[in-house]
Amino acid sequence: MRAIRRSAKLPFWIPSAIFDKVEWIEGDVLDIVALEDAMEGVDTIIHSAAIVSFARRDRKNMYKVNVDGTANVVNVALEKNIRRFVHISSVAALGRTANGGNVNEEKRWEESKVNTHYAISKFKAELQTWRGLNEGLEGVILNPSTILGYGDWHSSSCAIFRNIYEGFKWYTSGINGFVDVEDVAKATILLMESTITEQRYIVNGDNWTFQKLQDNIADAFDKKRPSKLATPFLMSLAWRIEKLKSLFSGKKPLLSKESARVAQSKTLFENDKLLKAIPGFSFTPLEESIKNASAKYLTNIKK
């Protein structure tokens, strides 16, 4: 097993026992030579490299990594005659609509102000993967919803845990899909080992309100639950204030116009297709996922 990373620094949240089973290679999806070296002698690719950000300052690099990087991976995979290709995308690539509603794999992309630049970049990345599948690759695309688990709580969806632990007081009325990180990994391996090709699958454990999610995390940390409803008006004020603070501090804003819109939207993601494709597969209850992740965060804090 081989894994390519931009940094030689290994993620602290991966158990040390796993390190010995992985050949870590320092490289980048924007470095074609590094990709060619990394794919030498490999028959299966799981492509999950991407930048997740709602900050304006990250957009240019995010498009470059997510879209151009995926094109590079696909091109080298075709050149190396890779047998199997699994692309880890996102439900964001399916697109959101202003009125929310249910989303399944049949949803077609629609231009909408609710779509973030991250979503657009993932949609364009998927187009590169579909091109590769049309040109001879065999494989599937997975679209996880918001992933919950233990990791670096200064980035991505892990930051939800940090915010609640530090006493975040606000919640929104939005609804979103959430899934355990280990369920995403299991689904990835099972579909990788299958013969299914040219299909996409939503990987979503359950649809919860953001309030329910935050309450469960607060309970797991034995912290006070967020008690103030952030209305659309308040959210519009908040992201503007954060933008101003960011200009003076140089730090990334905690909230952006895009993330504020996502927090207010009410989108439910279906998972029937995945469950039919993998008989016997079941999702971890989100309550259990949150308890397990919170316990690990607490252990790391006390070290």
N, C-alpha and C positions, 0 to 999 in steps of 0.2 A: 504494500500500500504506500502510495506516494502523495504528498500534499505540497502545493506551492503557496508560499506566503511572501508578501512584500517585505517583511521584517524577519530577521533571525530570531527575534524575541518570541517565545512561544506563549500562547494564551494560558494564564494561570488557572483558569477554571476547568481545564481538561485534566483528568486524573493522570498522574505521572506514569502509571502502568501502561497507558495507551501510547505514550511517547515512543516506547521501544518498538511498537508495532508499526510505526509510521516513519517513512523516510521524508524528512522535511527538507524542502528545497527553497532557497531564497530566490524570488523572481517576481514577475508582474505580468498581468494579462495584456499590458501595453507593450511588452517586450517580446517580440515574435521569436527571437533566437532562444530566449529562456523557455518559452512555451514549447518550442521544438525539442529542446533538450529534455524537458520535463515529461513530454509525451512519448519519448523513445521507449519502445518495448511495452507500452501500455495498451490494453485492449478496451478499457472502459473509462469514461470521463464523467465526473459529477462536477458541473460548473455552477458554483454558488458565489463567486466573487462579485461584489457590487458595493457601491456606496449608497447608504441610506441617509438622506438629509432633506430637511425642509428649508434650509438656510440659503438665501440668495447667493452668498459668497461661495457656496460649494457647487453651484449648478454646472458651471463649465466643466469642472473636473468630473462631476458625477456623470454627465452625458458621455464624456470621453471614456471613462472606465466601464460604465454600464453598457453602452452601445458599441463603441469601437472595440472595447475589450472583449465583448461577447463575439463580435465578428472575427476577431483574431483567433479566439479559442475554436470557433466553428471551422475556420479556414484551415488551421493546423490539424484539427481532428480529421478533416476530409483528406488532407495531404498524407496523413499517417495511417489512413484506412482504419480509424478507430471503430471497433465493433459496436459499441453501445455508448449512447450519449444521453445524460440526464441533466436537464437545465432547471435549476432552482430559481423560479421567478417570484412572483408575488400576486396576491389578489388585486393589488393596485394596478397591475397590467391589464386587468379586465375592465377597468374604468369604473368610476362612480357617476351617478346621475344626481341632479339636484334634489329629486324627490325620493332618493334612496330606494328601498324595496329589496326584493330577493335577487340574488345573483347566482347563476350557475355557469357551467363551462360553455354554454351556448351563447352567452352574452357577447354581443359585438361591441367593439370599442366605439365610443362616441365622444366627440369633442365636447368638453364641458368645463366650466370654470371651477367645478369641484375637483377635477383631476389635478393632482400636484405634478410638479416637474419630475419628481421621483417616479410617479406613475407613468408619465410619458416616456421617461428613459427606459423603464422596464418593458413597456409595450414595444418600443423600438428594438430593444434587445431580443424580445421574443421573435420579432420578424426575422432577425438574423438566424435564430435557431430554426424557425420554420423553413428558411431558405436552405439551411444545412440538411434538414430532413428530406427536403425535396431533391437535394443533390446527391443523396445516397446514404446519409447517416441514418441509423436506427435508434430510436429512443423516445423519450417522453418529456413533457414539461410539467413541473409541479408548481402550483400557485398557493403557497401557505398564506394564511391570514396572519394577524399580528402574533408573533411568536413569544411565548412566555417560558422563562427558565432562568438558570443561573449563568451569569457571565459578567462582563464588564458593565457595571451599572452606571457608567458615565456615558454610555453610547447606546444607540438604537432603542429597541423596546425595553431593554433592561432598565433604562432610566426611570421607567414607571415605578419600579420598586424603590429606587433611591428617593424620588420625590415624595412618596408616601411616608417613607421612613423618616424623612426630614421634616415632616409635618405639613405637607401640602394640604390646603384647606378647601380647594375648589373642586367641583365635579360638574360634568355637563350631562345633558339629556340624550346624548348620542348613543348609538348602538353599533357594535362592531364585532367582527369575528376574532376569536383567539384560539391558539393551539399550543400544546406542550412541545417544547423543542425536541424531546426524545421521540415523540410521535412523528414529527417531520422526518427525523433521521430514519426511523423504522420504515415509514412509507417509502422513503427514497431508496433504501436498500431492496425492499421487496419488489418495487417496480423496476429497479435496475436489473434484478435477477429474472424478471419476467421476459416474455417475448413480445409484449405489447409495444407498438410503435405508432408514431404520429398521432398521439393523444395527449390531452392536458387534463390535469386533475387538481381540483381545489382541495387543499389540506386544511380543514377547519374543524376544531374540536366542538365549539359551541358559539352561539351569538349571545353576548351579554351587553347590558348597558355599561357605560364607562363607570357609572356610580357603583354598580354591583362589583365590578372588577376592583375598584379602589377600596371599597368596603372590605372585601375579602383580604386584600393585601394588608390593610391597616390592622385587621383582626389578627392576621398571622404574625405581624410585628408587635402586637399588643400596643398599637398606637391609636390615637383618636381618629375616628372616621372623618373624611372630608365632609363638611356640613354646609358649605355655601354653593348654591347653584350659580354656575357661570352662564348667564344668558348670552344670546348672540351679541347684544349690545356691549355687555361687559367684556366679552371675548375680543370684540373689535377694538375696544380701548386697550385691553391688555397687550395684544400683539403690537400695537403702535408704541406703547410705552417700552416694551421689550426692544423694539427696533431702535428707539432713541438711546436706551441704555447701552445697547450693543455698539452704537456709533462712538460713544465716549469711552467704553471699557475695552473695546476690541474683542470681547468675548462673544461667543455665539448666543443669540437670543434663546431663552427657554421656550418661547412660543413665537411662531411665525404666522403670517396670514394663512398659509397653506395648512399648517397643523391645526389651526383654530377651526378651519372649515371641516377638516376630517373629524375633529372632536364633536362637532355639532351634527354631522350626518348620521342617518339611521339606515345602515346597510346590513343585510343578513346574507351570509354565504352558505350555500348548500354543500353537502359532502356525500350525497348519495352515490355519485359515480365512482368515487374512490372506494367506498365500502363494498360496492358490487365487484369492483376489479380485484380487490384483495379479500377473499373470503376469510372470515375469522378475525379480521383486523378490527380493533376497537380503540376509541380515543380515551385517553386518560381524563377523568373528570377535572375540570379546571380548578375546583376547590383543592384537589389533591396536588395538582401542579404548583399552585401558589404556595401551599404549605411547604412542599419540598424545596422549592426555590428560596423561599423566605428563610428557612432554617439554615440553608447553606450561606446565604448572605450574612445572617447573624453570626454564624461561626467565623466567617472571614473578617467581620468587623471586630470581633473580640480577640483576634490574633495579634 
